[in-house]
């Protein structure tokens, strides 16, 4: 039982570290986002499997409260992460719009008239 709680704590720490790192990263690339989401998804799946092996009624109340605080911290990090990803999405959208406008402007030139 204690080994599963220890594993769960380790994976909680890894989830916190991983999320804090991606939030702190400037600039964020598409490769970073894809890698982060794939790794985090696997991490959360493992945490889910570990938590199912734990009889939470046997865990001391203080320890459960500490784990709950860590989980709440991850939720707060997730809110920051969502805001950062929305900013990144807006930046990418603007870049695409600029590229499309530039392309349209170049289409308007008739280069055969240039001497």
C-alpha positions in Angstrom: 0.0 0.0 0.0 2.7 2.4 1.0 4.6 1.7 -2.3 1.5 2.8 -4.3 1.2 6.0 -2.3 4.9 6.7 -2.8 4.5 6.1 -6.5 1.4 8.3 -6.6 3.3 11.1 -4.9 6.2 10.7 -7.3 3.9 11.0 -10.3 2.2 14.0 -8.8 5.5 15.7 -8.5 6.4 14.8 -12.1 3.0 16.3 -13.3 3.7 19.5 -11.4 7.2 19.8 -12.7 6.2 19.0 -16.3 3.3 21.6 -16.2 5.5 24.3 -14.6 8.2 23.8 -17.2 5.8 24.2 -20.1 4.3 27.3 -18.5 7.7 28.8 -18.1 8.8 28.0 -21.6 9.1 30.9 -24.0 8.4 30.7 -26.8 6.4 27.5 -27.0 6.6 25.6 -30.2 4.1 23.1 -31.7 6.6 20.3 -31.1 6.9 21.2 -27.4 3.1 21.3 -27.1 2.6 17.9 -28.8 5.3 16.3 -26.7 4.0 17.8 -23.5 0.4 16.7 -24.1 1.4 13.2 -25.0 3.7 12.8 -22.0 1.2 14.4 -19.7 -1.6 12.2 -20.9 0.5 9.1 -20.2 1.5 10.4 -16.8 -2.1 11.1 -15.8 -3.2 7.6 -17.0 -0.5 6.0 -14.9 -1.6 8.2 -11.9 -5.2 7.0 -12.4 -4.1 3.4 -12.5 -2.0 3.8 -9.3 -4.8 5.7 -7.5 -7.2 2.8 -8.2 -4.8 0.4 -6.3 -4.8 2.6 -3.2 -7.4 2.1 -0.4 -7.9 5.7 0.4 -9.7 4.9 3.6 -6.5 3.5 5.0 -4.5 6.6 4.2 -4.1 9.1 7.1 -6.3 12.2 6.8 -3.4 14.6 6.9 -1.6 12.7 4.1 -4.8 12.7 2.0 -5.2 16.4 2.6 -1.6 17.0 1.5 -2.2 15.0 -1.7 -5.4 17.0 -2.3 -3.5 20.2 -2.0 -1.1 19.0 -4.6 -3.9 18.0 -6.9 -5.5 21.4 -6.4 -2.2 23.0 -7.3 -2.1 21.0 -10.5 -5.6 22.3 -11.3 -4.4 25.9 -10.8 -1.4 25.2 -13.0 -3.8 23.8 -15.6 -5.7 27.1 -15.6 -2.5 29.0 -16.3 -1.6 26.5 -18.9 -4.9 26.9 -20.7 -4.5 30.7 -20.7 -0.9 30.3 -22.1 -2.1 27.9 -24.8 -4.9 30.3 -25.8 -2.4 33.1 -26.1 -0.2 30.9 -28.3 -3.3 30.0 -30.4 -4.0 33.7 -30.9 -0.4 34.3 -32.0 -0.5 31.5 -34.5 -3.8 32.7 -35.8 -2.4 36.2 -36.3 0.7 34.8 -38.0 -1.4 32.8 -40.4 -3.6 35.8 -41.2 -0.5 37.9 -42.0 0.9 35.2 -44.2 -2.4 34.9 -46.1 -2.6 38.7 -46.5 1.0 38.8 -47.8 0.3 36.0 -50.2 -2.8 37.9 -51.5 -0.8 41.1 -51.9 1.9 39.2 -53.9 -0.7 37.7 -56.2 -1.8 41.2 -57.2 1.5 42.1 -58.8 1.9 41.6 -62.5 5.6 40.9 -62.9 5.4 40.6 -66.7 5.0 44.5 -66.9 8.3 45.0 -65.0 11.2 46.1 -67.3 
